[in-house]
């Protein structure tokens, strides 16, 4: 079992920055890959970023590449999403998720992820 809790959402103006964090507990944190997803009202939940078990491999959606960076601290059982140059279209509920079976590159497929946090709202005003 893995429990995930996200922190750091809020309201920010376009062009601003936010840092999300996700605290994990339960299974050994370094044993599973992590992903970030988001869901805007009326839209499907979409992949944002993923990071491998060690943190050595990361993968981003084209829409956030160059603006968002994900990292992890396996000693602190945390994964982070640093978001810069935010746009109104980045608005949504952001979720962290754990993929306990993944070896190597993180998946962008939501159904590959086994555990999810409750989500944190990010609102970018224009």
Phi, psi and omega in degrees: 000144177229134175246135184231137177225125179267150177222156166105000177292171178165193180255132181216151177281154176305138183092348181276187184228154173214151175237120175264146172230157180224121180262131182247149174213164182106243182297152180307120190300321183286001182265000181217150176283159181232150177224160173240134177230164175216157180219119176269158181303130178077006181239163177288153174291132185235151178291140177244308184201156177218156181217139183285175184304315183276343187091359184283341179235134177229159185210137186229150169292148181301328184291342182241355182301132182088348180244328182248146175225130175253145178211169179216153176236100185290338177287330181259359180058045182226148170235148186233154172227107177270120184245125180234166180048048185295146181239156177305327180288354173277355180298137178162180173269127182257133182238141165260153184213151181246133176246098190282347183258357190278129172242129179093219186297139178292153181273151173258003183267120185299329184284352175280345185268138190261330184227145184226148170279180183277347179094153176223137186279133172239124179236124180248118181268149182270000000 
